Amino acid sequence: MEFTSRLPKAYIQRYRGWRATEFADNRSWYARLANDGQRPRAMVIACCDSRVHVTSIFGADAGEFFIHRNIANLIPPYKPDGDLHGTSAAIEYAVISLRVAHLIVLGHSGCGGVEACDKMCRGAAPELDLQSSFIGRWLDLLRSRHAHVAAECDTAARLRALEEQAIRVSLENLMTFPYVLRDIEAGTLALHGLWNDIGTGQLKTYDPEVDAFVAV
C-alpha cells in the first residue's frame, strides 16, 4: 500500500518560484534563522480555516510569530492528566521555552467550527454528539457558552456572538495555566483577544474595560 504520493506539480512550481525570488532575496535572513534559532515575540492561536492568513494580517516575517491552529481557535483549560494535549503543549513551549511576550487568540468571521457548535447545541447535528466525534468533543469547550447567545433569533448575529465567546473562553482558559498567570503577574506576558472579519479586513480587539470587542 502506498502511504504517500507525489506532490502536485502546481505546488512544486510555486516552491521553485518562492526559492528563486523571496528566499533568494532574503537568503541571509533565513540563514540567520537557521543558525540562531527562533525568537518570536508573540504566539498566535488561530483557527485552522484556510482563509485566516495570520502573517499577512500583521505583515509578519518568518520567525516573528509562533503559530498554533486548531478548530475554532479554542484553548482548553490547564489539565496535566498525562493525556495528549497538542494546544496545551504549544502554549507550554511558547511561554516557558520561547518566553513570548504576547499570547494572541485570533478568531474570525464565518467560522465553521463555531457554526458546528451552534448546530450541535441546537440538536441539528447529532453526529457531533457521538463520543467518536473528535470535532464534537473539541467543541464541548464552547458548548457552555451557547447559553449566552441562544436567545439571539437572528442566525448571523448568534454566530457572530458565539465567535466572540470562543475567544473569551479561550482567554479565560489561558489564565488557568500556572506559568501563564505567573508571567502575567510579573508583567512579562500579555493576553490579547482578536476577531477578524475576513470579508472586510476589519480587526477587533477585546477590551476588558468595556467588556466588548472594539475596532483596532
N, C-alpha and C positions, 0 to 999 in steps of 0.2 A: 504494500500500500504506500502510495506517495503522500507524505505529510506536508510537503511544500511544493510550490510551483514557481515558475519563472516570474520575475517582476514584470508588470506590464510595460511595454515599450514606451508609453507616454511618460511613465514615472522615471524611467531610465534617461529619457531625453531631458526631462526637467532637471534631474540631478546633474547631468553633464553641463547643462546651461548655467545652473547655480554655481557649480565649481569653477566654471570658466569666467564667471562675472563677479558675483558678490563675494565668493570665497577668495578668488584671486585678488580682488581689490582690498580685501581685509585680511590677508594672509598672516600678517604679524599679530593681529588681534587674536585670531584663532590659535596661533602658536602660543601666545601668552596664556590663553585659557587652558590649553592642554598642559602647559608646563607648570603653571601656578595654581591650578585648581579653581573651583568656583567660589565666589564670594558674593552671592546675591544679597541685596539689601532687603528684599521682600519675598514672601511666599504668597502665591495666589491659589486659592482653592476655587476652581471654576467648574462649570457643568461640562459634560462630555460633548454637548451639542457642537457640531462642526461649524456652526455659524458664529460661535463665540471665539473671536480671534484676539486672544489676550495680548499678545505682544504688539499687534497693530494698534489696538485701542490706546496703548500708552507709549507707542513709538519706542518700544524697548529693544535693546540689542541682546545678542546671545550672552548669557552669563548674568543678566540683570535680574531675572525672576526665577525663583524655584516654583515650578507649576505642578499642581496636582489636580486631576479632573475626576469627577465621578457623576453619577446620576443626580441631577438637581442640586449640585454644589452643596450637598449635605455633610455635616460633620457629626459623628456620633459622640456621645458623652465618653469621658475617660473610663475605660473598663479593662484593667490589666488582668484578664482572666486566662491568659495563655492561648487564646484563640487567634484566628487570622484577622488582622485589622490593618488593611492597606492604608486607609486615610490617616488613621492614628499614627501609624509608623512614619508616614511622610511628615506629619506635624512634629513628631518627636525629633526626627532628624533635622528639620529646618530650625527648630528652636534651640535644641541642645548642641548639635554639631555645627550648624552653619551660623548660628547666632543672628538670625534675621532680625531686623528692627521693626518689620511690619508684617502682619498677617491680614491678608485681604480675602474676604469672601465675596465672590463675584457672581451674582445672579443675572438673569436676563429675561426678556420678553419671550412669549411663546414657548415656554419651557415644557417639553413633552413629559418630563418626569413629574412636574407639578400637576399637569393635566391628568396624568395617570393616577396620581394620588387622589385627586378630586373625584375621579370616576370610581376608584376603589372605595372611598369613603361614602359615596352615594349609592353603592351597591350596583354600579353599572359596569364593573369589571371584576366579576367573581373569580376569574383566573388568577388575579393578583392576590387574592386572599388565600390561595393554596400555599401550604407550607413549603412546597417545592419551588415557589417563585422567588428567585433572587431579587427581582425588581420590587415585588410586593413587600418583602421583608425589609429591604433597604428603605422603602418609602414609609415604613412604620415610624421612622424617625420624624416624619412630618405629620403623621396621622392625627396626633392630638391637637395640632394647630388648625385643623379643618373646622373645628367648632368656632374659631374666631371669624371665619369668613362664610360659614354655612348660611347665614341669614341673607346674604347678598344674592338677590334673584338673577341679576344680570350675569351671565356666564363669564364674559370678558372681565368684568370688574372683580368677580370672585377669584378667577385665576390670577389676575394681577395682584390681588391682595395676598393670595397664597404664595406667590413668588416672593413677596416681601417676608412672609412668615418663614419661608425656607432659609432666608438669610438671617433672620432674627434668631431662630432656634439654633442655627449653626454658631452664631456669635456667643450665645448663652452656653452652648456645649463646650466651646473652646475654653471658657472660664473654669470648667471642671478639671482641666489638665493642670496638675500642680506646678509644672515648670512654666506654663503659660502665665498663670496667675502670679507666680514668683517674679517673672521678668516684667510684667505689667506694673506690679507694685514697686519694682526697682527703677521704673522709668526707662527701661531699655527696650521695651516692646509695646507696640500699639496695635489695636484691632480696628479693622475697617470693614463696613458692610456696604457693598456697591451693587447697583442694579443698572443694567444696560439695556436700552431699547434698541434692538437690532435694526429695526426699520428706519429710525430717525437718527440713530447715533447718540441719543441723549444718555447721559450718565448721571445717576443719582446716588447720593451717599446717605447712610443712616445717621441722623443727628440725634443723639440721646437726650439733648436738652429739650427738644420739641417732640421727641418720640415719633419721628416721621422721617421719610426719605425726601431729601431736598436736592434740587438740581445743583450740579457742580459748576 
